[in-house]
């Protein structure tokens, strides 16, 4: 059976819609890297060179802080197997400019630098993006009264003019 | 016009070995685990050599060699170190074409750039730091009649340096020249996309540098970069690259309580005030070229002027002229001296750029030029080429906020001075910026108001040795290209000397 696309569980308080997914090829590669290295995490990079690539580190290797937002959590485990949680992180300041887009983690042939775990495999994780489908992707009816974290108001304030309202 | 012969053909200026080991202790040393990886030329997408896939064991060997060499190198006179650096510069100059072709083949950039910028600048940076270290004085202060404070510059010892792939030789030199001038020994890890050209250079320097002063270990970030950056045996780590790995490196440095300088990129605004277009003269022509410089080095520059801000009255006419000018840029074989736009450095870089063109369209940005992968035909079909691309949009779009590292420009308009500065500073980064105006007062004020480490006024993309380079905000920490960089590679020793014969009187 072929691997399906994996959608992240919502982790931002006050939100109800997923923000990130793994393409099947990314799920397969992450499972393989998990076998080699153990638990993993993703931190979305920015800036020079390989910036904008999602970086896969050993879980806990990269110390996150209040300056990071967790966009979602995946469970890489095959059905019926113990949970293999993989968190997807981004800096709060970068999220302010990315929050209106839905992210798909894909894999392409290539050779990235940086300390991401897949580089020796001759492939590179790559982000593909599309606009979030609703103008208010965040607050679901059951969570609308929940006080959102700092990331949420930032997100609503910085949506570009071109996003259909 | 010259078309340099392809490496591997009999007439080529450079002959790559079929395999490169690590350069440790002044000689080639096979990687401990015996593994290698292919180096692919972005010009045609084909492997042309293989290089060591170094691991922690190789980093340790390199650190052994660097530690062995450090005491003697650190005690050489500034005059002797300057002599060595000048000799390196002479060797680079004497091998200009060889190094330029090697760099073009490894990276994909046009040979007109490597011949006229990358390689000559590399030589000049060594000369600059040879001069800077000879001119550097210590400090002293007479604190009272019998007490003198002396301050000496001492090398840190062994330092680690991790190099990006966009200017493989020049970026290595930016870091090596101050480190060596200051008396340090180095373990350097090149980028895995461009591991070979720096090895061509180091082989030329084999008889100039004492063994162990510069050691080069290739390999992947996780396998070779991390053991270097997190080693307890380095006294400083320098890095140029993206923000996540940059933060990881700062984290490793904090664990070892060592300094780190990091250069993490930018999203540089290039501001054109209306008066630029008041005459269609030489200055207008210069400003037009300044706009097109977004495509310099295929946009793979941390300071690429990738956001053009045009004042409303000239928006349509200036943009129209600039699009026409960009459309004339010659994209082709990077080994042809007429070629102005070459290949992106790797396939994943190509894919990333195309993904940004895609999101740009989805966000509603208007495509004014390009927007596609370029197929140059023949042997170049397998290479990684992207058409110079221009989008119009607004500064909140991701095209305007992320470093695409490709020949993709995002253009928007501004109303007045305050609007220009507000848009320019609405970014996470602060590495470079450009300001174009015939009014010196406006240009000066804008230059000071933009939060970036380097603001080019009425020019762009000049990188002369001597002009400090480094970032504000999330663009990083530290300065290169200027004598300030010596301070990033030196310890301060204070010798506090009493010339009094008398006791202090406390006990």
Interface residues (C-beta under 8 A of the other chain):
Chain A: X43 X44 X45 X46 X47 X48 X49 X50 X51 X52 X53 X55 X57 X61 X62 X63 X91 X93 X94 X97 X98 X101 X108 X109 X110 X111 X112 X113 X114 X115 X116 X117 X119 X120 X124 X126 X127 X128 X129 X130 X131 X158 X159 X160 X161 X162 X163
Chain B: X37 X40 X53 X164 X165 X166 X191 X192 X193 X220 X221 X222 X223 X225 X226 X240 X241 X242 X243 X244 X245 X246 X247 X248 X251 X263 X264 X265 X266 X302 X346 X347 X348 X349 X351 X352 X355 X356 X358 X359 X362 X363 X364 X365 X393 X394 X396 X397 X398 X401 X402 X403 X404 X405 X428 X429 X474 X475
